[in-house]
Amino acid sequence: MSLLEGIKVISFNHFLMGPLAAQFLADQGADVIMIESPKGSFQRTWATGDIWVGGESAMYFCANRNKRSIAIDLKSEGGREIIQKLVKDAHVVMENFRPGVMERLGFGYDAIKAVNPGIVYASASGWGSSGPYVKKPGQDLLAQAFSGLAYTTGRDRPTAASSSIVDHHGGTILAAAILGALVKQARTGEGTRVEIDLLSAALDLQMEPLTAYMNQSDGKDTRPAGYASGWHYPAPYGIYSCKDGHVGISLGPLDEMAKALEAPELGEYEQHETWTKTAEISEIIERETGKYAVAELIDRFESAGLWISPVNDYSAVAKDPQVIHNETFDSAALASGEEATFVRHPARYNENRPGVRIAPQPLGGQSGEILKELGYGESDIQSYIEKGVIAIAGAVSQSD
């Protein structure tokens, strides 16, 4: 994929939101250079689900394909010199350290802008770059809890989504913001300071219910009513039990639903009562859906033109013919030679979906290659390895 061919991105990202945003750009063809310490970043040492493939963590390889890796001691004089050379002709610098860390390292926005005035400098944080919570740790679960997302999810108690949805959404916003800044850069030569935080991403993720809440005056509780999936939806919009599983039922005329379920009492409600008697109506639907198997209920609803879906587990998702047709999953060999499966880039370009151009790399896998591109000779590179200024996969420094 060559949409961003020629665009150089220097990524100081760790954890998930920043790496996901950088991976989005890398999938589109940008040359993304990952900067890590010689000890490696967090995502190499902690694995989602405790899943490891070829010594690499699932968290690392889910968000670091199509990137090159250089391991640098950022506190060393040689390391600072390398960074200065790297950013001089870069288009984008990305980082998601806590606010103030990059400034202390000497690589804050003002310092990078002095070297490269047209730089797009993108920062991701937990709560924002200033304000009363600037020093608080930022993490997906904390953002879900704080933003109201966990409160409005679940039935008996607040429930967090099982995926790091705020990290994923924040990464998408960050990538989109960088792309907008790159358009300005190409048009005017001017740089842009781009910022995103988990709190803003979590609130943006709830734009529909938050907009509804902020424009009502009765202080309505935002916990879901009955089996409806959200306080801002009418019945039946929610998840219901069947004999052998669950289904999701979307909006639809109650009289048609009454026929499909053979439950005439549903047809006695006026459509506007789906808002005022949400719990009551959804509890009747839950009682009736339990009389059917999933496949039978889906057939009944689809025959009536009603919107319904099975509630799939991941096994069913992976085998689904539409998912297979969409080529959502792809496999590639890691540096170890073992095969790993990836969730592919979500968009298509001229009917093509970007794949794995560069498998997630071992720590410092391209350290030597990148230094040569910057004009360093073999003796300089070897000296830096021995002094621990850089790390290269398989090489041993004097500090080891």
C-alpha positions as CSV (number, residue, x, y, z in Angstrom):
1,M,0.0,0.0,0.0
2,S,1.6,3.3,-1.1
3,L,-0.9,6.0,0.0
4,L,1.7,7.4,2.4
5,E,4.8,6.4,0.6
6,G,7.6,8.8,1.3
7,I,6.1,9.9,4.7
8,K,8.5,9.3,7.6
9,V,7.1,8.8,11.0
10,I,9.1,8.7,14.2
11,S,7.1,6.8,16.9
12,F,7.9,7.1,20.6
13,N,4.7,5.2,21.4
14,H,4.1,2.4,23.9
15,F,1.2,0.5,25.4
16,L,-1.7,0.4,22.8
17,M,-3.3,3.7,21.7
18,G,-0.2,5.2,20.2
19,P,1.1,2.0,18.6
20,L,-2.3,1.4,17.0
21,A,-2.3,4.9,15.5
22,A,1.2,4.5,14.1
23,Q,0.3,1.1,12.7
24,F,-2.7,2.6,10.8
25,L,-0.2,5.0,9.1
26,A,2.3,2.2,8.5
27,D,-0.5,0.1,6.9
28,Q,-1.0,3.0,4.5
29,G,2.7,2.9,3.5
30,A,4.4,5.3,5.8
31,D,7.9,4.5,7.0
32,V,7.2,4.2,10.7
33,I,10.4,3.9,12.8
34,M,9.7,2.7,16.3
35,I,11.9,4.2,19.0
36,E,12.3,1.9,22.0
37,S,14.8,1.7,24.9
38,P,17.4,-1.1,24.8
39,K,15.3,-2.9,27.3
40,G,12.2,-2.8,25.1
41,S,8.8,-1.2,25.5
42,F,6.0,-2.4,27.8
43,Q,4.0,-4.1,25.0
44,R,6.9,-6.5,24.5
45,T,6.8,-7.7,28.1
46,W,3.0,-8.0,28.8
47,A,0.8,-10.2,26.7
48,T,-2.9,-9.8,26.1
49,G,-4.5,-13.0,27.3
50,D,-1.0,-14.2,28.3
51,I,-0.7,-15.3,24.6
52,W,2.8,-15.5,23.2
53,V,3.9,-16.6,19.7
54,G,7.5,-17.1,18.9
55,G,8.5,-15.2,22.0
56,E,6.4,-12.2,21.0
57,S,3.4,-11.0,23.1
58,A,0.0,-10.8,21.5
59,M,-0.2,-7.2,22.6
60,Y,3.0,-6.3,20.8
61,F,2.2,-8.0,17.5
62,C,-1.4,-6.8,17.4
63,A,-0.2,-3.1,17.0
64,N,3.3,-3.1,15.6
65,R,3.3,-4.6,12.0
66,N,4.7,-2.7,9.1
67,K,7.2,-0.8,11.3
68,R,10.9,-0.7,11.6
69,S,12.5,-0.9,15.1
70,I,15.5,0.9,16.5
71,A,16.5,0.6,20.2
72,I,18.2,3.7,21.6
73,D,19.2,4.9,25.1
74,L,17.5,8.3,24.9
75,K,19.4,9.6,27.9
76,S,22.8,9.0,26.3
77,E,24.6,11.7,24.3
78,G,24.9,9.5,21.3
79,G,21.2,8.6,21.6
80,R,20.2,12.2,21.6
81,E,22.3,12.8,18.5
82,I,20.7,10.0,16.7
83,I,17.2,11.3,17.5
84,Q,18.2,14.8,16.3
85,K,19.2,13.3,12.9
86,L,16.1,11.1,12.7
87,V,13.6,14.0,13.3
88,K,15.4,16.4,11.0
89,D,13.7,15.1,7.8
90,A,10.7,13.4,9.4
91,H,7.2,14.4,8.6
92,V,5.6,13.2,11.9
93,V,6.8,12.6,15.5
94,M,4.4,10.7,17.7
95,E,4.6,10.1,21.4
96,N,2.3,8.9,24.2
97,F,4.4,9.3,27.4
98,R,2.9,11.1,30.3
99,P,2.9,14.9,29.8
100,G,6.4,16.4,30.5
101,V,8.4,13.2,29.8
102,M,9.4,14.2,26.3
103,E,10.4,17.7,27.4
104,R,12.6,16.2,30.1
105,L,14.3,14.0,27.6
106,G,14.9,17.0,25.3
107,F,12.4,15.9,22.6
108,G,9.4,18.0,23.4
109,Y,7.4,19.9,20.7
110,D,9.5,23.1,20.9
111,A,12.8,21.3,20.8
112,I,11.7,19.2,17.7
113,K,10.1,22.2,16.0
114,A,13.4,24.0,16.3
115,V,15.1,21.3,14.4
116,N,12.2,20.7,11.9
117,P,9.7,23.7,11.8
118,G,7.3,21.8,9.5
119,I,6.9,18.8,11.8
120,V,3.5,17.3,12.7
121,Y,4.0,16.6,16.4
122,A,1.3,14.2,17.8
123,S,0.9,13.5,21.5
124,A,-1.4,11.1,23.2
125,S,-2.1,11.1,27.0
126,G,-4.5,9.9,29.5
127,W,-6.3,13.1,30.6
128,G,-4.8,15.9,28.5
129,S,-1.6,17.8,28.5
130,S,-2.7,20.2,31.2
131,G,-5.4,20.5,33.9
132,P,-6.0,19.0,37.4
133,Y,-5.6,15.3,36.3
134,V,-2.4,15.8,34.2
135,K,-0.3,13.6,36.6
136,K,-2.9,10.8,37.0
137,P,-2.1,7.5,35.2
138,G,-4.2,7.1,32.1
139,Q,-5.4,3.6,31.0
140,D,-8.3,2.2,29.1
141,L,-10.3,0.7,32.0
142,L,-9.9,3.9,34.0
143,A,-11.2,6.0,31.1
144,Q,-14.2,3.7,30.7
145,A,-15.0,4.0,34.4
146,F,-14.4,7.7,34.6
147,S,-16.2,8.7,31.4
148,G,-19.6,7.1,32.3
149,L,-19.1,4.3,29.7
150,A,-18.9,1.6,32.3
151,Y,-21.9,3.0,34.2
152,T,-24.2,2.8,31.2
153,T,-23.1,-0.7,30.3
154,G,-24.4,-3.9,31.8
155,R,-27.4,-4.8,33.9
156,D,-26.8,-5.4,37.6
157,R,-23.7,-3.4,38.0
158,P,-21.4,-1.1,35.9
159,T,-19.5,-3.2,33.3
160,A,-16.5,-2.4,31.2
161,A,-16.3,-3.5,27.6
162,S,-14.1,-6.6,27.3
163,S,-12.0,-4.9,24.6
164,S,-9.8,-1.8,25.1
165,I,-12.3,0.2,23.1
166,V,-11.1,3.6,24.2
167,D,-7.5,2.8,23.2
168,H,-8.7,1.6,19.8
169,H,-11.0,4.6,19.3
170,G,-8.3,7.0,20.5
171,G,-5.8,5.5,18.1
172,T,-8.1,5.9,15.2
173,I,-8.8,9.6,16.1
174,L,-5.0,10.2,16.5
175,A,-4.3,8.7,13.1
176,A,-7.1,10.7,11.5
177,A,-5.8,13.9,13.1
178,I,-2.3,13.2,11.9
179,L,-3.6,12.7,8.3
180,G,-5.4,16.0,8.4
181,A,-2.2,17.7,9.7
182,L,-0.2,16.0,6.9
183,V,-2.6,17.5,4.3
184,K,-1.9,21.0,5.8
185,Q,1.8,20.3,5.8
186,A,1.8,19.3,2.1
187,R,-0.2,22.3,1.2
188,T,1.5,25.0,3.3
189,G,4.8,23.5,4.6
190,E,3.5,24.3,8.1
191,G,3.6,21.9,11.0
192,T,0.9,21.2,13.6
193,R,0.7,20.2,17.2
194,V,-1.8,17.3,17.5
195,E,-3.1,16.1,20.8
196,I,-5.5,13.4,21.9
197,D,-6.3,11.9,25.3
198,L,-8.1,8.8,26.5
199,L,-10.8,10.9,28.3
200,S,-11.7,12.8,25.2
201,A,-11.7,9.6,23.2
202,A,-14.0,7.9,25.7
203,L,-16.4,10.8,25.7
204,D,-16.3,11.0,21.9
205,L,-17.2,7.3,21.8
206,Q,-20.4,8.1,23.6
207,M,-21.4,11.1,21.4
208,E,-25.0,9.8,20.7
209,P,-26.0,9.2,24.4
210,L,-24.1,12.1,25.7
211,T,-25.7,14.5,23.3
212,A,-29.1,13.2,24.2
213,Y,-28.3,13.5,27.9
214,M,-26.9,17.1,27.7
215,N,-30.0,18.2,25.9
216,Q,-32.6,16.8,28.3
217,S,-33.7,18.5,31.5
218,D,-35.0,15.9,33.8
219,G,-31.8,14.3,35.0
220,K,-32.7,10.9,33.7
221,D,-30.7,8.0,35.1
222,T,-28.5,6.6,32.4
223,R,-28.6,2.9,33.4
224,P,-30.4,0.7,30.8
225,A,-34.0,-0.2,31.5
226,G,-35.1,-3.8,31.3
227,Y,-33.3,-5.6,28.5
228,A,-32.7,-2.6,26.3
229,S,-29.0,-2.0,25.7
230,G,-29.0,1.6,26.6
231,W,-31.1,4.2,28.5
232,H,-31.3,6.2,25.2
233,Y,-32.9,3.4,23.2
234,P,-36.5,2.2,23.3
235,A,-37.6,-1.4,23.5
236,P,-36.8,-3.9,22.2
237,Y,-33.3,-2.7,21.3
238,G,-31.1,-5.1,23.2
239,I,-29.9,-8.7,23.8
240,Y,-32.3,-11.5,24.5
241,S,-32.1,-15.2,25.5
242,C,-33.0,-18.1,23.4
243,K,-33.1,-21.9,24.1
244,D,-29.5,-22.3,22.8
245,G,-27.9,-18.9,22.9
246,H,-28.7,-15.2,22.6
247,V,-29.8,-12.8,19.9
248,G,-29.6,-9.0,19.4
249,I,-32.9,-7.5,18.4
250,S,-32.9,-4.0,16.9
251,L,-35.7,-1.5,16.4
252,G,-38.9,-2.6,14.7
253,P,-42.7,-2.3,14.8
254,L,-44.2,-4.0,17.9
255,D,-47.2,-5.4,15.9
256,E,-44.8,-7.2,13.5
257,M,-42.7,-8.5,16.5
258,A,-45.9,-9.7,18.2
259,K,-46.7,-11.8,15.1
260,A,-43.1,-13.2,14.8
261,L,-43.1,-14.2,18.4
262,E,-46.7,-15.3,18.5
263,A,-47.2,-13.0,21.5
264,P,-50.4,-11.0,20.9
265,E,-50.0,-8.9,24.1
266,L,-47.0,-7.1,22.5
267,G,-49.4,-5.8,19.8
268,E,-51.5,-4.1,22.5
269,Y,-48.8,-1.5,23.2
270,E,-48.6,1.7,21.2
271,Q,-45.3,2.3,19.5
272,H,-44.6,5.4,21.5
273,E,-44.8,3.2,24.7
274,T,-41.5,1.6,23.6
275,W,-39.9,4.7,25.2
276,T,-42.2,5.0,28.3
277,K,-42.6,1.3,29.1
278,T,-39.2,0.1,27.9
279,A,-38.5,-2.3,30.8
280,E,-42.0,-3.8,30.7
281,I,-42.0,-4.5,27.0
282,S,-38.5,-5.8,26.9
283,E,-39.2,-8.2,29.7
284,I,-42.1,-9.7,27.7
285,I,-39.9,-10.1,24.7
286,E,-37.2,-11.8,26.8
287,R,-39.9,-14.3,28.1
288,E,-41.0,-15.0,24.5
289,T,-37.6,-15.4,22.8
290,G,-36.7,-18.1,25.4
291,K,-39.3,-20.3,23.7
292,Y,-37.2,-20.5,20.4
293,A,-33.9,-21.7,19.2
294,V,-31.6,-19.0,17.8
295,A,-31.9,-20.2,14.2
296,E,-35.7,-20.5,14.3
297,L,-36.1,-17.0,15.8
298,I,-33.8,-15.5,13.3
299,D,-35.8,-17.1,10.5
300,R,-39.0,-15.8,11.9
301,F,-37.7,-12.3,12.3
302,E,-36.0,-12.1,9.0
303,S,-39.1,-13.4,7.2
304,A,-41.0,-10.5,8.7
305,G,-38.3,-8.0,7.8
306,L,-37.3,-7.4,11.4
307,W,-33.7,-6.7,12.3
308,I,-32.0,-9.5,14.3
309,S,-28.5,-11.1,14.7
310,P,-27.1,-14.0,16.6
311,V,-24.8,-13.2,19.5
312,N,-21.5,-14.8,18.3
313,D,-18.5,-15.8,20.2
314,Y,-15.1,-15.4,18.6
315,S,-15.1,-18.9,17.3
316,A,-18.3,-18.2,15.3
317,V,-17.0,-14.8,14.2
318,A,-13.8,-16.4,12.8
319,K,-15.8,-19.0,10.8
320,D,-18.5,-16.6,9.5
321,P,-18.7,-16.5,5.7
322,Q,-19.0,-12.7,5.6
323,V,-15.9,-12.2,7.8
324,I,-14.0,-14.7,5.6
325,H,-15.2,-12.9,2.5
326,N,-14.1,-9.5,3.9
327,E,-10.6,-11.0,4.5
328,T,-10.5,-9.6,8.0
329,F,-7.8,-12.0,9.3
330,D,-4.3,-12.5,7.8
331,S,-1.3,-14.6,8.8
332,A,2.4,-13.9,8.5
333,A,5.6,-15.2,9.9
334,L,7.2,-13.4,12.8
335,A,11.0,-13.1,13.0
336,S,11.1,-16.4,14.9
337,G,9.5,-18.1,11.9
338,E,6.3,-18.9,13.7
339,E,3.0,-17.9,12.1
340,A,0.8,-15.3,13.8
341,T,-2.7,-14.2,12.9
342,F,-3.5,-10.5,12.5
343,V,-6.7,-8.4,12.3
344,R,-6.1,-6.6,9.1
345,H,-6.3,-2.9,8.3
346,P,-10.1,-2.1,8.3
347,A,-10.3,0.0,5.1
348,R,-10.0,-0.9,1.4
349,Y,-8.3,1.2,-1.2
350,N,-9.2,0.5,-4.8
351,E,-10.7,-2.8,-3.5
352,N,-7.4,-3.8,-1.8
353,R,-7.0,-4.2,1.9
354,P,-3.4,-3.6,3.2
355,G,-1.7,-6.7,4.6
356,V,1.4,-7.4,6.6
357,R,4.3,-5.8,4.7
358,I,6.8,-6.1,7.6
359,A,6.0,-8.5,10.4
360,P,6.4,-7.1,14.0
361,Q,10.1,-6.8,14.4
362,P,12.4,-8.0,17.2
363,L,13.8,-5.2,19.4
364,G,16.3,-3.1,17.5
365,G,15.8,-5.2,14.4
366,Q,16.6,-2.3,12.1
367,S,18.9,-0.3,14.4
368,G,22.0,-0.8,12.2
369,E,20.0,-0.3,8.9
370,I,18.5,3.0,10.1
371,L,21.9,4.3,11.4
372,K,23.5,3.6,8.1
373,E,20.7,5.6,6.4
374,L,21.7,8.5,8.7
375,G,25.3,8.3,7.6
376,Y,26.9,6.3,10.4
377,G,29.6,3.9,9.5
378,E,30.1,0.3,10.7
379,S,32.7,1.3,13.3
380,D,30.3,4.0,14.8
381,I,27.5,1.5,14.9
382,Q,29.7,-1.1,16.6
383,S,30.9,1.4,19.1
384,Y,27.3,2.4,20.0
385,I,26.4,-1.2,20.4
386,E,29.3,-1.8,22.8
387,K,28.5,1.3,24.8
388,G,24.8,0.4,25.0
389,V,23.7,3.5,23.1
390,I,21.7,1.3,20.7
391,A,20.6,-2.3,20.7
392,I,20.4,-4.7,17.7
393,A,18.7,-8.0,17.9
394,G,21.2,-10.6,18.8
395,A,24.1,-8.1,19.5
396,V,25.6,-7.9,23.0
397,S,26.7,-4.6,24.6
398,Q,29.3,-4.2,27.4
399,S,26.5,-3.4,29.8
400,D,24.8,-6.8,29.3
